[in-house]
Amino acid sequence: MGVFTYTDLVEVDLGKLSTATAHWKTVVDELAKLKNDVRDTLVKKSDGARWHGINATVTKEFVHSAAKEFGDLHREALSIHSVLADAHGELVQIQKRAKSLSDEARRGSPNRSPEADPSLLVSDAGDGTVRVMEAVCTPEGTSRRTKDMMQWYADTLTGLVAHAAEVDAAVSRALKKSHGGDPYNAGHSSYTSLDQDQVPRAMKLASLGEDANDKQRAELRRLWQSLSPEARARIWAQHKGDLLAAGLLAPQMKRVAADRGAGPYDIDSPGGPVAARAPRPT
């Protein structure tokens, strides 16, 4: 599989994932009925019957084995549906945020005083990162504020692409474990949400505390957004100090210079297109 990109994120049709999730919900409901029917009719009748002869034990074992298979199929379908539903909810929000920020960048703030914020162009770098540049070049050049804006949009959108890629990878792992790779034997790993895949990684990153580098802190913040309240509470209980040391609760705001004449807010960005800053090595 290739690199998950900005284009993948904004152009993917999540309606298809919604349809697949709904289909699996139907499968779950139908298998639940079959599982209950087998348990309440076939198994009870088999256990209650007076079997005689050489087939007595074999027949009962076969009935119980068949009942177990229905239960395993239902558990596997429920796991798949839970994972898809969780992923769909996550990806819809991430895609919505990416599109909203891209539109915001393109609009700029033409009515801002004393100086308008120019329209910015967002483009796909093709490697999982995002480039941002001014839509129109001006004789006076790119202001400090605009450079900061370009860098913020590039970094934030690249972070959203990374978040979507992480969700996509988590779904792939969970589906493979749910299926187990054996078409003739259902009932392997069971998932109620993506928490089960993501919590171990979040725990590992949280344990780094202040030793986490910028890339690891960013990943931890994305995972934190994905986790359920219950999962967050569990990690918080074990790693509260580490999470605070890693800056998990530090405000994530748009850091830009106030105007053209202001100095750099944080970094010195070069003129021209701005790409997301390369993360420090893990």
Secondary structure as UniProt FT lines:
FT   HELIX           6..11
FT   HELIX           14..37
FT   HELIX           38..43
FT   HELIX           44..48
FT   HELIX           55..107
FT   TURN            110..111
FT   STRAND          120..124
FT   STRAND          130..134
FT   TURN            139..140
FT   HELIX           144..179
FT   TURN            180..181
FT   TURN            183..184
FT   HELIX           195..206
FT   TURN            207..208
FT   HELIX           209..211
FT   HELIX           214..226
FT   HELIX           229..245
FT   TURN            246..249
FT   TURN            260..261
FT   STRAND          274..275
//
